[in-house]
């Protein structure tokens, strides 16, 4: 019987200079003290990291993958029936069949069909869409479905691992991985409004990934993949899930996002430095009114072409996007105060935003 002390003694040897080193065992130590690469602790650590990375991705795919669907868009075919004219992805977010996808995937589709990872197919109906954020909600008539949970996109960090699941180029249930390259980007949506807080990643995306989820390492959806830059590699964009959390309730309730308008046309313009000093303005740019719709909220408030909008409800306005942000948040029908510059005179006007017309 070998004692523990004896076993320990057989694992080490004393060198000529009196130092103790691991004894050569099974050829792991070569002449001159070189070690077998297979036993290198650094490489072993790398393998452990790769194993942890793989496990994280596999766990996310197992958790979220069944909730990712293929969205097929049909149009009027030349033959006897409808034909598939496009395809994208979506993610089920409730067990009773509500699916989040991109507006540009389903916009003006005459027929929607959803295919799940288990092969089941369903006809889908459009609940609502918001082209300004490129988000849409569709629904299939099914219950007890696998669904994904939403995370928090505001807590994302540059360099964080993210996973995209979708159906690029018709290849169903394709998984791509990467990292968050940047946060806080902006993209110009349909109608000219900015989509704020866009997530930029280096995840490889292709046509068909649109509408699919961007997921963190815990399996929580933190974005909806929406755009790529053609002819570029490693530059992809996703609408943040925090934006979707704001849009979804309005789509479920109204079928669209209700936003206020002033019924005016505007453009950004610089302010004369002497004027800003004389009027003690803390801004170098504002919005010039270039058109006013008769009978619209701006016209009823007394706005004229050539007026300079400095602020609205004490929020400084330096661009048309600032107005859009305010009107997206401000209750429709509630009065707001415009601080304007007309010539060299500062005026205050009360304006009541109206609802953006449907469509």
C-alpha positions as CSV (number, residue, x, y, z in Angstrom):
1,X,0.0,0.0,0.0
2,X,1.4,3.4,-0.9
3,X,1.0,6.2,1.6
4,X,-0.1,9.6,0.6
5,X,3.3,11.0,1.7
6,X,5.0,8.6,-0.6
7,X,2.8,9.4,-3.5
8,X,3.5,13.0,-3.1
9,X,7.2,12.3,-2.9
10,X,7.2,10.4,-6.2
11,X,5.6,13.4,-7.9
12,X,8.6,15.8,-7.4
13,X,12.3,15.7,-7.7
14,X,15.1,17.9,-6.4
15,X,17.4,19.6,-8.9
16,X,21.2,20.1,-8.5
17,X,20.7,23.7,-7.2
18,X,18.3,22.4,-4.4
19,X,15.1,23.5,-6.0
20,X,12.0,21.2,-6.2
21,X,10.3,20.7,-9.5
22,X,7.7,18.4,-10.9
23,X,9.2,15.1,-11.7
24,X,9.0,13.9,-15.3
25,X,6.0,11.7,-15.7
26,X,4.7,9.9,-18.8
27,X,6.9,12.0,-21.0
28,X,5.2,15.3,-20.0
29,X,8.5,16.9,-19.3
30,X,11.1,16.9,-22.1
31,X,14.9,17.4,-22.0
32,X,15.9,20.9,-20.9
33,X,12.7,21.5,-19.0
34,X,10.4,21.9,-22.1
35,X,6.9,20.7,-21.5
36,X,4.5,18.9,-23.7
37,X,2.1,21.5,-25.2
38,X,-0.8,19.3,-24.4
39,X,-0.1,19.8,-20.7
40,X,0.5,23.5,-20.9
41,X,-1.7,25.1,-18.2
42,X,-2.2,28.2,-20.3
43,X,-3.6,26.2,-23.2
44,X,-5.7,24.2,-20.8
45,X,-7.2,27.4,-19.5
46,X,-7.9,28.5,-23.1
47,X,-9.7,25.3,-23.7
48,X,-11.8,25.8,-20.6
49,X,-12.7,29.3,-21.8
50,X,-13.7,28.0,-25.2
51,X,-15.8,25.3,-23.5
52,X,-17.5,27.9,-21.4
53,X,-18.2,30.0,-24.5
54,X,-19.6,27.0,-26.3
55,X,-21.8,26.0,-23.4
56,X,-23.1,29.6,-23.2
57,X,-24.1,29.7,-26.8
58,X,-25.6,26.2,-26.8
59,X,-27.7,27.0,-23.7
60,X,-29.0,30.2,-25.4
61,X,-29.9,28.3,-28.6
62,X,-31.6,25.6,-26.6
63,X,-33.6,28.2,-24.6
64,X,-34.5,30.7,-27.3
65,X,-34.2,28.7,-30.5
66,X,-37.6,27.1,-30.4
67,X,-39.2,30.6,-30.1
68,X,-37.6,31.9,-33.3
69,X,-39.7,31.5,-36.4
70,X,-39.5,32.0,-40.1
71,X,-41.9,34.6,-41.4
72,X,-42.9,34.1,-45.1
73,X,-44.5,36.9,-47.0
74,X,-47.0,36.1,-49.8
75,X,-48.2,38.2,-52.6
76,X,-50.5,37.7,-55.6
77,X,-48.9,35.1,-57.8
78,X,-49.1,34.8,-61.5
79,X,-50.6,31.3,-61.3
80,X,-53.5,29.9,-59.4
81,X,-52.6,31.0,-55.9
82,X,-50.3,33.3,-53.9
83,X,-46.6,33.0,-54.0
84,X,-43.9,33.6,-51.5
85,X,-42.4,37.0,-52.2
86,X,-40.0,37.4,-49.3
87,X,-39.0,36.0,-45.9
88,X,-37.7,37.1,-42.6
89,X,-37.5,36.1,-39.0
90,X,-39.4,36.7,-35.8
91,X,-39.5,35.8,-32.2
92,X,-42.5,34.6,-30.2
93,X,-42.8,36.6,-27.0
94,X,-46.0,35.2,-25.5
95,X,-47.3,31.6,-25.3
96,X,-50.5,32.5,-27.1
97,X,-48.7,33.4,-30.4
98,X,-47.7,37.0,-30.4
99,X,-44.5,37.5,-32.5
100,X,-42.2,40.4,-32.7
101,X,-40.5,41.1,-36.1
102,X,-39.5,44.0,-38.4
103,X,-42.0,46.3,-40.0
104,X,-40.1,46.1,-43.3
105,X,-40.5,42.3,-43.2
106,X,-44.3,42.4,-43.1
107,X,-45.2,45.8,-44.6
108,X,-47.9,45.6,-47.3
109,X,-47.9,41.8,-47.2
110,X,-51.1,40.3,-48.5
111,X,-50.4,37.0,-46.8
112,X,-48.3,36.0,-43.8
113,X,-47.2,32.5,-42.9
114,X,-45.1,31.4,-40.0
115,X,-43.0,28.3,-39.7
116,X,-41.7,27.1,-36.4
117,X,-38.5,25.1,-35.8
118,X,-40.5,21.9,-35.3
119,X,-41.9,22.2,-38.8
120,X,-45.4,23.4,-37.9
121,X,-46.8,26.2,-40.1
122,X,-49.5,28.7,-39.3
123,X,-51.3,31.5,-41.0
124,X,-50.5,34.8,-39.3
125,X,-52.3,38.1,-39.0
126,X,-50.8,41.6,-38.7
127,X,-51.6,43.1,-35.3
128,X,-49.8,46.4,-35.9
129,X,-46.6,47.9,-37.2
130,X,-44.5,51.0,-36.6
131,X,-42.3,51.8,-39.7
132,X,-40.6,54.6,-37.7
133,X,-38.9,52.1,-35.4
134,X,-39.1,49.2,-37.9
135,X,-41.0,47.0,-35.5
136,X,-44.2,45.0,-36.0
137,X,-46.3,42.5,-34.1
138,X,-48.0,39.6,-35.8
139,X,-50.0,36.7,-34.3
140,X,-50.6,33.0,-35.0
141,X,-53.6,31.1,-33.7
142,X,-51.8,28.7,-31.3
143,X,-51.3,28.3,-27.6
144,X,-48.7,26.8,-25.2
145,X,-45.9,28.0,-27.5
146,X,-42.3,28.4,-26.6
147,X,-41.5,32.0,-26.1
148,X,-38.5,34.2,-25.3
149,X,-38.0,36.7,-22.5
150,X,-37.0,40.3,-22.9
151,X,-33.9,41.7,-21.3
152,X,-32.7,45.2,-20.8
153,X,-30.8,46.9,-23.6
154,X,-29.7,49.9,-21.6
155,X,-27.3,47.8,-19.6
156,X,-25.4,46.5,-22.6
157,X,-21.6,46.9,-22.6
158,X,-19.3,47.2,-25.6
159,X,-17.5,43.9,-26.0
160,X,-20.4,41.9,-24.5
161,X,-21.2,38.5,-26.1
162,X,-24.4,38.5,-28.2
163,X,-26.0,35.8,-30.3
164,X,-28.3,36.2,-33.3
165,X,-30.8,33.5,-34.3
166,X,-32.7,33.7,-37.6
167,X,-33.2,32.4,-41.1
168,X,-30.7,34.1,-43.3
169,X,-31.2,33.4,-47.0
170,X,-33.8,30.8,-46.2
171,X,-31.4,28.7,-44.0
172,X,-33.7,28.1,-41.0
173,X,-32.5,28.3,-37.4
174,X,-29.1,29.7,-38.2
175,X,-27.0,30.9,-35.2
176,X,-24.4,33.7,-35.4
177,X,-22.3,35.0,-32.6
178,X,-20.3,38.2,-32.0
179,X,-19.9,41.1,-29.6
180,X,-21.5,44.5,-29.1
181,X,-19.4,46.9,-31.2
182,X,-21.1,50.1,-30.1
183,X,-24.2,51.3,-28.4
184,X,-26.2,54.5,-28.8
185,X,-26.1,54.6,-32.6
186,X,-28.9,56.2,-34.6
187,X,-30.5,55.1,-37.9
188,X,-32.9,57.0,-40.0
189,X,-36.2,55.2,-40.3
190,X,-39.1,55.4,-42.7
191,X,-40.5,58.9,-42.7
192,X,-37.3,60.5,-41.6
193,X,-37.5,59.8,-37.9
194,X,-34.4,58.7,-36.1
195,X,-34.4,55.2,-34.4
196,X,-32.5,55.9,-31.2
197,X,-30.1,53.8,-29.2
198,X,-29.4,51.4,-32.0
199,X,-27.1,48.5,-31.1
200,X,-24.1,47.9,-33.4
201,X,-22.6,44.4,-33.4
202,X,-20.1,42.4,-35.5
203,X,-22.5,39.5,-35.7
204,X,-22.7,38.2,-39.3
205,X,-26.2,38.9,-40.6
206,X,-27.8,38.4,-44.1
207,X,-31.1,39.0,-45.7
208,X,-33.6,36.9,-43.8
209,X,-32.1,37.6,-40.4
210,X,-34.4,40.7,-40.3
211,X,-36.8,40.5,-37.4
212,X,-34.9,37.8,-35.6
213,X,-33.7,38.3,-32.0
214,X,-30.4,39.4,-30.7
215,X,-29.8,37.6,-27.4
216,X,-27.4,38.0,-24.5
217,X,-25.6,35.1,-22.9
218,X,-28.4,34.6,-20.4
219,X,-30.9,33.9,-23.2
220,X,-32.7,37.3,-22.9
221,X,-33.7,39.2,-26.1
222,X,-31.9,42.5,-26.1
223,X,-32.5,43.6,-29.7
224,X,-34.3,42.9,-33.0
225,X,-32.0,42.6,-35.9
226,X,-32.9,45.1,-38.5
227,X,-30.1,46.2,-40.9
228,X,-26.7,45.7,-42.3
229,X,-24.4,47.8,-44.4
230,X,-24.0,46.1,-47.8
231,X,-20.5,45.4,-49.0
232,X,-19.3,45.8,-45.4
233,X,-18.3,43.1,-43.0
234,X,-18.9,43.0,-39.3
235,X,-21.3,45.9,-39.2
236,X,-24.8,45.0,-38.2
237,X,-27.6,46.9,-36.4
238,X,-30.4,45.9,-34.0
239,X,-33.4,47.9,-32.6
240,X,-33.0,47.9,-28.8
241,X,-35.5,45.8,-26.9
242,X,-36.2,48.8,-24.6
243,X,-37.7,50.5,-27.7
244,X,-39.7,47.4,-28.5
245,X,-41.1,47.5,-24.9
246,X,-42.4,51.0,-25.6
247,X,-43.8,50.2,-29.0
248,X,-45.5,46.8,-28.4
249,X,-48.2,48.0,-26.0
250,X,-49.3,50.7,-28.5
251,X,-49.3,48.2,-31.4
252,X,-51.5,45.8,-29.3
253,X,-53.9,48.6,-28.3
254,X,-54.0,50.8,-31.4
255,X,-52.3,48.8,-34.2
256,X,-49.8,51.6,-34.5
257,X,-47.8,54.1,-32.5
258,X,-49.7,57.3,-31.8
259,X,-47.4,60.3,-32.1
260,X,-48.1,64.0,-32.0
261,X,-47.5,66.4,-34.9
262,X,-47.4,70.1,-35.4
263,X,-48.1,70.0,-39.1
264,X,-45.1,72.2,-40.0
265,X,-42.0,71.8,-42.0
266,X,-38.7,72.6,-40.4
267,X,-34.9,72.6,-41.0
268,X,-31.9,73.0,-38.8
269,X,-30.1,76.3,-38.9
270,X,-27.3,77.9,-37.1
271,X,-27.9,80.9,-34.9
272,X,-25.9,84.1,-35.2
273,X,-23.4,84.3,-32.4
274,X,-24.1,88.0,-31.8
275,X,-27.7,87.2,-31.4
276,X,-27.2,84.3,-29.1
277,X,-25.0,86.5,-26.9
278,X,-27.5,89.4,-26.9
279,X,-30.4,87.1,-26.0
280,X,-28.4,84.9,-23.6
281,X,-29.2,81.7,-25.5
282,X,-27.4,78.5,-24.5
283,X,-27.6,77.0,-28.0
284,X,-25.9,77.5,-31.3
285,X,-28.6,75.9,-33.5
286,X,-32.4,75.8,-33.7
287,X,-35.1,74.9,-36.1
288,X,-36.4,77.2,-38.7
289,X,-40.0,76.9,-39.8
290,X,-40.1,76.6,-43.6
291,X,-43.8,75.7,-44.0
292,X,-47.0,75.8,-42.0
293,X,-50.1,73.7,-42.9
294,X,-53.2,75.9,-42.7
295,X,-55.5,74.8,-39.9
296,X,-52.8,72.5,-38.4
297,X,-51.6,72.7,-34.8
298,X,-48.7,75.0,-35.7
299,X,-50.9,77.2,-37.8
300,X,-53.5,77.5,-35.0
301,X,-50.8,78.4,-32.5
302,X,-49.7,81.3,-34.7
303,X,-46.4,79.9,-36.1
304,X,-45.2,81.5,-39.4
305,X,-42.7,80.7,-42.0
306,X,-39.3,82.0,-40.9
307,X,-40.0,81.6,-37.2
308,X,-37.1,80.0,-35.3
309,X,-38.1,77.4,-32.7
310,X,-35.7,77.6,-29.8
311,X,-37.4,75.3,-27.3
312,X,-40.6,73.4,-26.5
313,X,-41.7,73.1,-22.9
314,X,-38.3,74.5,-21.8
315,X,-36.5,71.6,-23.7
316,X,-33.9,73.1,-26.1
317,X,-34.6,72.4,-29.8
318,X,-31.5,72.2,-32.0
319,X,-32.8,69.9,-34.7
320,X,-36.0,68.5,-36.1
321,X,-35.2,65.2,-34.3
322,X,-35.5,67.0,-31.0
323,X,-39.0,68.0,-31.9
324,X,-39.8,64.4,-33.0
325,X,-38.5,63.1,-29.6
326,X,-40.6,65.5,-27.7
327,X,-43.8,64.8,-29.7
328,X,-43.3,61.0,-29.3
329,X,-43.4,61.4,-25.6
330,X,-45.9,64.3,-25.1
331,X,-49.6,63.3,-24.6
332,X,-51.6,64.1,-27.7
333,X,-54.0,67.0,-27.1
334,X,-52.1,68.4,-24.2
335,X,-50.9,72.0,-24.7
336,X,-47.2,72.7,-24.9
337,X,-45.2,76.0,-24.9
338,X,-43.1,77.0,-27.9
339,X,-40.3,79.5,-27.3
340,X,-39.6,81.1,-30.7
341,X,-37.6,83.8,-32.3
342,X,-39.3,86.1,-34.8
343,X,-36.8,88.5,-36.2
344,X,-35.1,89.6,-33.0
345,X,-38.1,89.3,-30.8
346,X,-38.7,86.3,-28.5
347,X,-42.2,85.0,-28.3
348,X,-44.1,82.2,-26.5
349,X,-46.8,80.4,-28.3
350,X,-49.1,77.6,-26.9
351,X,-49.5,74.7,-29.3
352,X,-51.7,71.6,-29.0
353,X,-50.1,68.7,-30.9
354,X,-52.5,66.6,-33.0
355,X,-52.3,62.9,-33.7
356,X,-50.3,61.7,-36.7
357,X,-52.9,60.4,-39.3
358,X,-53.1,56.6,-39.6
359,X,-51.0,55.3,-42.5
